Amino acid sequence: QLQLVESGGGLVQAGDSLRLSCAASGRTITLYAMGWFRQAPGKERELVATISWSGRRTDYVDSVKGRFTISRDNAKNTVNLQMNSLKPEDTAIYYCAADSRQFGTIPREIDFGSWGQGTQVTVSS
């Protein structure tokens, strides 16, 4: 059974950077697309970034394009989210998730079947 554990969250000021990591255990994520979601208080969960199983395709929600970068290290069974130029509106709990299908390229929210517990990111103005 796949387990995902996020780390790297914290309290930062606007304009700062954070790097979130997601460590997978239980099975390899090499053949699975991965994604990062976030959920702010009182708001719906939002798919922020995805990366294909090969790592060659990435997608981002418009609000983070040019600031966030998703990457994967299959040798370490990890996925990362580099967040630069953080804004107060980026404040949320960030969740790592794995596509339930093998060889996915552009996973939709409904395609994700495994989730981590989340890590809090708070950006002060």
BAMAR-933386 format. One record per residue (C-alpha): residue number from 1; residue in one letter; x, y, z negated. Coordinates in Angstrom, 1 decimal. Example, Ala and Ser with C-alpha at 12.3 -4.5 7.8 and 13.67 -1.06 7.14 Angstrom:
BEGIN
  pos  code      c1      c2      c3
    1     a    12.3    -4.5    -7.8
    2     s    13.7    -1.1    -7.1
***
This chain:
BEGIN
  pos  code      c1      c2      c3
    1     q     0.0     0.0     0.0
    2     l     1.4     3.4     1.0
    3     q     2.1     5.9    -1.7
    4     l     2.9     9.5    -1.0
    5     v     4.5    11.8    -3.6
    6     e     4.9    15.5    -3.0
    7     s     7.5    17.8    -4.6
    8     g     8.9    21.2    -4.2
    9     g     6.0    23.4    -5.1
   10     g     6.3    26.4    -7.5
   11     l     5.7    30.1    -8.2
   12     v     7.4    32.5    -5.8
   13     q     7.1    36.1    -4.6
   14     a     5.7    37.2    -1.3
   15     g     8.4    36.9     1.4
   16     d    10.2    34.0    -0.4
   17     s    10.6    30.5     0.9
   18     l     9.8    27.0    -0.4
   19     r    10.6    23.6     1.0
   20     l     8.0    20.9     0.2
   21     s     9.0    17.2     0.4
   22     c     6.8    14.1     0.7
   23     a     8.4    10.8    -0.3
   24     a     6.6     7.7     1.0
   25     s     6.9     4.2    -0.6
   26     g     5.2     0.9    -0.2
   27     r     5.7     0.8     3.6
   28     t     7.5     2.7     6.3
   29     i     5.9     5.8     7.8
   30     t     8.0     5.6    10.9
   31     l     5.2     4.6    13.2
   32     y     2.6     7.0    11.8
   33     a     1.9    10.7    12.4
   34     m     2.0    12.8     9.2
   35     g     0.5    16.0     8.1
   36     w     0.3    18.6     5.4
   37     f    -3.0    19.9     4.1
   38     r    -3.8    22.7     1.6
   39     q    -6.7    23.6    -0.5
   40     a    -7.1    27.0    -2.2
   41     p    -9.5    27.6    -5.1
   42     g   -13.0    27.9    -3.8
   43     k   -12.0    27.1    -0.2
   44     e   -12.3    24.0     2.0
   45     r    -9.3    21.8     2.6
   46     e    -7.3    23.0     5.6
   47     l    -5.0    21.0     7.9
   48     v    -1.8    23.1     8.0
   49     a     0.7    21.1    10.1
   50     t     1.1    17.8    11.8
   51     i     4.0    15.8    13.2
   52     s     3.7    12.9    15.6
   53     w     5.1     9.5    14.8
   54     s     8.1    10.2    17.1
   55     g     8.7    13.7    15.7
   56     r     8.5    15.2    19.2
   57     r     5.2    16.9    18.8
   58     t     4.2    19.3    16.0
   59     d     1.1    21.4    15.6
   60     y     0.2    24.2    13.2
   61     v    -2.8    26.2    12.1
   62     d    -2.5    29.7    13.5
   63     s    -2.1    31.4    10.1
   64     v     1.3    29.6     9.6
   65     k     2.7    29.5    13.1
   66     g     6.2    31.0    13.1
   67     r     6.6    30.7     9.4
   68     f     6.2    27.0     8.5
   69     t     8.1    24.1    10.0
   70     i     7.2    20.4     9.6
   71     s     9.9    17.8    10.0
   72     r    10.4    14.1     9.2
   73     d    13.4    11.9     8.3
   74     n    12.4     8.4     9.1
   75     a    15.6     7.0     7.6
   76     k    14.6     8.4     4.2
   77     n    10.9     7.8     4.8
   78     t    10.1    11.5     4.1
   79     v     8.3    14.4     5.6
   80     n     9.1    18.0     4.8
   81     l     7.4    21.4     5.1
   82     q     9.7    24.4     5.2
   83     m     7.7    27.5     4.3
   84     n     9.2    30.9     5.0
   85     s     7.9    34.4     4.6
   86     l     5.3    33.2     2.2
   87     k     2.2    35.3     1.6
   88     p    -0.3    35.4    -1.3
   89     e    -2.9    33.8     0.9
   90     d    -0.6    30.7     1.2
   91     t    -1.4    30.0    -2.5
   92     a    -3.0    26.5    -2.6
   93     i    -2.4    22.9    -3.6
   94     y    -0.5    21.3    -0.8
   95     y    -1.1    17.6     0.1
   96     c     0.9    15.2     2.2
   97     a    -1.1    12.7     4.3
   98     a    -0.5     9.8     6.7
   99     d    -2.4     9.0     9.8
  100     s    -4.1     5.6     9.5
  101     r    -3.3     4.8    13.1
  102     q     0.1     3.8    14.5
  103     f     1.7     5.9    17.3
  104     g    -0.6     8.9    16.7
  105     t     0.5    12.1    18.4
  106     i    -2.1    14.8    17.5
  107     p    -4.0    13.5    14.5
  108     r    -7.3    15.0    13.5
  109     e    -8.3    15.4     9.9
  110     i   -10.5    12.3    10.1
  111     d    -7.5    10.2    11.2
  112     f    -5.7    10.6     7.9
  113     g    -6.1     7.7     5.5
  114     s    -3.5     8.1     2.8
  115     w    -3.0    11.1     0.6
  116     g    -0.6    12.3    -2.1
  117     q    -1.6    13.9    -5.3
  118     g    -0.6    17.4    -4.2
  119     t     1.9    20.1    -5.3
  120     q     0.9    23.6    -6.4
  121     v     2.3    26.6    -4.4
  122     t     1.6    30.0    -5.9
  123     v     2.7    33.2    -4.1
  124     s     2.5    36.4    -6.0
  125     s     2.3    39.8    -4.4
***
